Amino acid sequence: MDCEQVKAILTDAIEAEDIIVSQDGTHYKIIVVGDQFDGMSRVVQQQTVYAPLMDKIQDGTLHAITIKAFTSAQWQREKIFNG
């Protein structure tokens, strides 16, 4: 599964300002930016992003995934401090 396919699944399921998916072999790094994450714990944020991908995780299509979820304000700070 390529990055655009993962992004399409997430875009259909999550209302987000931005979704960035990168891949290194079998490892995917997913960044989702949206104000719906405001006030959510990190666990709930990750569950929100994992949920639409669960079928692909269970059937082995997706294996190793790192998820980072940010509000718009958090994402702006992240870009300033971490490039």
Rosetta constraint file for C-alpha pairs under 8 A:
AtomPair CA 1 CA 5 HARMONIC 6.38 0.50
AtomPair CA 1 CA 6 HARMONIC 7.17 0.50
AtomPair CA 1 CA 61 HARMONIC 6.74 0.50
AtomPair CA 1 CA 62 HARMONIC 7.41 0.50
AtomPair CA 2 CA 6 HARMONIC 6.60 0.50
AtomPair CA 2 CA 23 HARMONIC 7.80 0.50
AtomPair CA 3 CA 7 HARMONIC 6.10 0.50
AtomPair CA 3 CA 21 HARMONIC 5.53 0.50
AtomPair CA 3 CA 22 HARMONIC 6.04 0.50
AtomPair CA 3 CA 23 HARMONIC 6.57 0.50
AtomPair CA 3 CA 28 HARMONIC 7.94 0.50
AtomPair CA 4 CA 8 HARMONIC 6.03 0.50
AtomPair CA 4 CA 21 HARMONIC 7.54 0.50
AtomPair CA 5 CA 9 HARMONIC 6.38 0.50
AtomPair CA 6 CA 10 HARMONIC 6.40 0.50
AtomPair CA 6 CA 21 HARMONIC 7.23 0.50
AtomPair CA 6 CA 53 HARMONIC 7.84 0.50
AtomPair CA 7 CA 11 HARMONIC 5.92 0.50
AtomPair CA 7 CA 19 HARMONIC 6.63 0.50
AtomPair CA 7 CA 20 HARMONIC 7.20 0.50
AtomPair CA 7 CA 21 HARMONIC 6.29 0.50
AtomPair CA 8 CA 12 HARMONIC 6.15 0.50
AtomPair CA 9 CA 13 HARMONIC 6.43 0.50
AtomPair CA 9 CA 52 HARMONIC 6.78 0.50
AtomPair CA 9 CA 53 HARMONIC 7.23 0.50
AtomPair CA 10 CA 14 HARMONIC 5.65 0.50
AtomPair CA 10 CA 19 HARMONIC 7.72 0.50
AtomPair CA 10 CA 49 HARMONIC 7.31 0.50
AtomPair CA 10 CA 52 HARMONIC 6.47 0.50
AtomPair CA 10 CA 53 HARMONIC 7.56 0.50
AtomPair CA 11 CA 15 HARMONIC 6.79 0.50
AtomPair CA 11 CA 16 HARMONIC 7.28 0.50
AtomPair CA 11 CA 19 HARMONIC 7.37 0.50
AtomPair CA 13 CA 52 HARMONIC 6.30 0.50
AtomPair CA 14 CA 49 HARMONIC 7.63 0.50
AtomPair CA 15 CA 34 HARMONIC 7.23 0.50
AtomPair CA 16 CA 32 HARMONIC 6.71 0.50
AtomPair CA 16 CA 33 HARMONIC 5.75 0.50
AtomPair CA 16 CA 34 HARMONIC 4.59 0.50
AtomPair CA 16 CA 35 HARMONIC 7.68 0.50
AtomPair CA 16 CA 36 HARMONIC 7.93 0.50
AtomPair CA 17 CA 32 HARMONIC 7.75 0.50
AtomPair CA 17 CA 33 HARMONIC 5.44 0.50
AtomPair CA 17 CA 34 HARMONIC 5.08 0.50
AtomPair CA 17 CA 35 HARMONIC 7.96 0.50
AtomPair CA 17 CA 72 HARMONIC 7.62 0.50
AtomPair CA 18 CA 31 HARMONIC 7.96 0.50
AtomPair CA 18 CA 32 HARMONIC 5.89 0.50
AtomPair CA 18 CA 33 HARMONIC 5.06 0.50
AtomPair CA 18 CA 34 HARMONIC 7.01 0.50
AtomPair CA 19 CA 30 HARMONIC 7.26 0.50
AtomPair CA 19 CA 31 HARMONIC 5.74 0.50
AtomPair CA 19 CA 32 HARMONIC 4.57 0.50
AtomPair CA 19 CA 33 HARMONIC 6.34 0.50
AtomPair CA 20 CA 30 HARMONIC 5.77 0.50
AtomPair CA 20 CA 31 HARMONIC 5.06 0.50
AtomPair CA 20 CA 32 HARMONIC 6.47 0.50
AtomPair CA 21 CA 28 HARMONIC 6.86 0.50
AtomPair CA 21 CA 29 HARMONIC 5.73 0.50
AtomPair CA 21 CA 30 HARMONIC 4.63 0.50
AtomPair CA 21 CA 31 HARMONIC 6.49 0.50
AtomPair CA 22 CA 28 HARMONIC 5.71 0.50
AtomPair CA 22 CA 29 HARMONIC 5.22 0.50
AtomPair CA 22 CA 30 HARMONIC 6.62 0.50
AtomPair CA 23 CA 27 HARMONIC 5.66 0.50
AtomPair CA 23 CA 28 HARMONIC 4.46 0.50
AtomPair CA 23 CA 29 HARMONIC 6.23 0.50
AtomPair CA 24 CA 28 HARMONIC 6.47 0.50
AtomPair CA 26 CA 62 HARMONIC 7.47 0.50
AtomPair CA 26 CA 63 HARMONIC 6.45 0.50
AtomPair CA 26 CA 64 HARMONIC 6.36 0.50
AtomPair CA 27 CA 63 HARMONIC 6.84 0.50
AtomPair CA 27 CA 64 HARMONIC 4.67 0.50
AtomPair CA 27 CA 65 HARMONIC 5.75 0.50
AtomPair CA 27 CA 66 HARMONIC 7.75 0.50
AtomPair CA 28 CA 64 HARMONIC 6.20 0.50
AtomPair CA 28 CA 65 HARMONIC 4.78 0.50
AtomPair CA 28 CA 66 HARMONIC 6.25 0.50
AtomPair CA 29 CA 65 HARMONIC 5.88 0.50
AtomPair CA 29 CA 66 HARMONIC 4.78 0.50
AtomPair CA 29 CA 67 HARMONIC 6.10 0.50
AtomPair CA 30 CA 65 HARMONIC 7.30 0.50
AtomPair CA 30 CA 66 HARMONIC 6.07 0.50
AtomPair CA 30 CA 67 HARMONIC 4.84 0.50
AtomPair CA 30 CA 68 HARMONIC 6.28 0.50
AtomPair CA 31 CA 67 HARMONIC 5.96 0.50
AtomPair CA 31 CA 68 HARMONIC 4.85 0.50
AtomPair CA 31 CA 69 HARMONIC 5.75 0.50
AtomPair CA 31 CA 70 HARMONIC 7.70 0.50
AtomPair CA 32 CA 49 HARMONIC 7.81 0.50
AtomPair CA 32 CA 67 HARMONIC 7.84 0.50
AtomPair CA 32 CA 68 HARMONIC 6.46 0.50
AtomPair CA 32 CA 69 HARMONIC 4.84 0.50
AtomPair CA 32 CA 70 HARMONIC 6.34 0.50
AtomPair CA 33 CA 69 HARMONIC 5.86 0.50
AtomPair CA 33 CA 70 HARMONIC 4.82 0.50
AtomPair CA 33 CA 71 HARMONIC 5.51 0.50
AtomPair CA 33 CA 72 HARMONIC 6.01 0.50
AtomPair CA 33 CA 75 HARMONIC 6.74 0.50
AtomPair CA 34 CA 69 HARMONIC 7.76 0.50
AtomPair CA 34 CA 70 HARMONIC 6.35 0.50
AtomPair CA 34 CA 71 HARMONIC 4.88 0.50
AtomPair CA 34 CA 72 HARMONIC 5.81 0.50
AtomPair CA 35 CA 70 HARMONIC 7.61 0.50
AtomPair CA 35 CA 71 HARMONIC 4.57 0.50
AtomPair CA 35 CA 72 HARMONIC 5.97 0.50
AtomPair CA 36 CA 71 HARMONIC 7.19 0.50
AtomPair CA 37 CA 45 HARMONIC 6.13 0.50
AtomPair CA 37 CA 69 HARMONIC 7.12 0.50
AtomPair CA 37 CA 70 HARMONIC 6.56 0.50
AtomPair CA 37 CA 71 HARMONIC 5.73 0.50
AtomPair CA 38 CA 71 HARMONIC 5.93 0.50
AtomPair CA 40 CA 44 HARMONIC 5.93 0.50
AtomPair CA 40 CA 45 HARMONIC 6.06 0.50
AtomPair CA 41 CA 45 HARMONIC 6.22 0.50
AtomPair CA 42 CA 46 HARMONIC 6.15 0.50
AtomPair CA 42 CA 69 HARMONIC 7.88 0.50
AtomPair CA 43 CA 47 HARMONIC 6.14 0.50
AtomPair CA 44 CA 48 HARMONIC 6.08 0.50
AtomPair CA 45 CA 49 HARMONIC 6.58 0.50
AtomPair CA 45 CA 69 HARMONIC 6.24 0.50
AtomPair CA 46 CA 50 HARMONIC 5.97 0.50
AtomPair CA 46 CA 67 HARMONIC 6.40 0.50
AtomPair CA 46 CA 68 HARMONIC 7.34 0.50
AtomPair CA 46 CA 69 HARMONIC 7.06 0.50
AtomPair CA 47 CA 51 HARMONIC 5.87 0.50
AtomPair CA 48 CA 52 HARMONIC 7.82 0.50
AtomPair CA 49 CA 53 HARMONIC 7.44 0.50
AtomPair CA 49 CA 67 HARMONIC 7.51 0.50
AtomPair CA 50 CA 54 HARMONIC 6.03 0.50
AtomPair CA 53 CA 57 HARMONIC 6.25 0.50
AtomPair CA 54 CA 58 HARMONIC 6.01 0.50
AtomPair CA 55 CA 59 HARMONIC 6.19 0.50
AtomPair CA 56 CA 60 HARMONIC 6.15 0.50
AtomPair CA 56 CA 61 HARMONIC 5.03 0.50
AtomPair CA 56 CA 62 HARMONIC 5.50 0.50
AtomPair CA 57 CA 61 HARMONIC 5.98 0.50
AtomPair CA 57 CA 62 HARMONIC 4.77 0.50
AtomPair CA 57 CA 63 HARMONIC 6.14 0.50
AtomPair CA 58 CA 62 HARMONIC 7.98 0.50
AtomPair CA 70 CA 74 HARMONIC 5.48 0.50
AtomPair CA 70 CA 75 HARMONIC 5.47 0.50
AtomPair CA 71 CA 75 HARMONIC 6.08 0.50
AtomPair CA 72 CA 76 HARMONIC 6.31 0.50
AtomPair CA 73 CA 77 HARMONIC 6.46 0.50
AtomPair CA 74 CA 78 HARMONIC 6.09 0.50
AtomPair CA 75 CA 79 HARMONIC 6.16 0.50
AtomPair CA 76 CA 80 HARMONIC 6.35 0.50
AtomPair CA 77 CA 81 HARMONIC 6.14 0.50
AtomPair CA 78 CA 82 HARMONIC 5.55 0.50
AtomPair CA 78 CA 83 HARMONIC 7.23 0.50
AtomPair CA 79 CA 83 HARMONIC 4.73 0.50
